[in-house]
Amino acid sequence: MLLVQISDIHCGPMFQERILRDAIEEINSLSPDVVLVTGDLTEDGLMCEFQTVAAQLKKLRADKVVFVSGNHDYRSTGYLLFKQFFPFEQVTEVGDAVIAVVGSARPDRDDGEVGHRQNLWLERTLAKHQDKMKIVAIHHHVIPVPDTGADQITVIDAGDVLRSLVESKVDIVLCGHRHRPWRWQIENLKVLHAGSVSCKKMRGFFCNSYNIIKILKGQIDEKLKIVNGATVDFADIVKTREVMQASDLPS
């Protein structure tokens, strides 16, 4: 299975529409099985922003496109609009994998929260899929990310969430929110953070990017793709932070 994760489009004042169009063309050339969009599709949850980004994302060509809401999408009562523009199923089965979407956004709050009931739902849902690769998608980061400064907007019940993820034997968690690609490994759990695919608000010198994840026979191979640039192994990102600096931007 080939899965592409894009995140933090932020359609609004800092949105780079050309960059998103370029990313979509690159992604379509890969013929992915799934494109997973992990939140903050808009900047302020406004009707005009939803209309613009929905028109662009309709150009994605994949067997399935899965959407996750972000905190910016829930501004200005955007939570009333999100489901109209981006209806989604909370559980998606693709081949030997199951993708469970966990909502962490709350209206007009920047921090995230999963909640006891949703944790129980996650545990019970994944218990029905013991024979599949388990993927969980959530907008907020469940573990702080380096090179992002002071962090007061993580998931406020992250400890409970992590326990549910580990006890459910989740294979990989896909997060967005911090505009910084990174990977953590906790026991047998991979936590993969995405950068922003099309927003000007990026951390330090980092570039617009998205994640490419190949799953074959229970093995996960994740890479970072800089929009209009190189494909980078996540191991290199962890070892050296310079791989995404401005000198690597296309001229």
Protein Blocks (a to p, Z undefined) as FASTA:
>chain_A
ZZdddehklpajklcfklmmmmmmmmmmnopabdcdeejkbfnopaklmmmmmmmmmmpc
cfbdcddddfklmgghlmmmmmmmmgcdfbdcehjbccddddfbdehiabdcebjmlmmm
mmmmmmmmmmbccddddfbdcbdcehkbjafkbcfklmmmmmmmmmnopabdcdehjopa
cdddehjbccdddddfkbcbdghjbccdddddddeehiacdddddehiacddfklmmmpm
klmgmklpcZZ
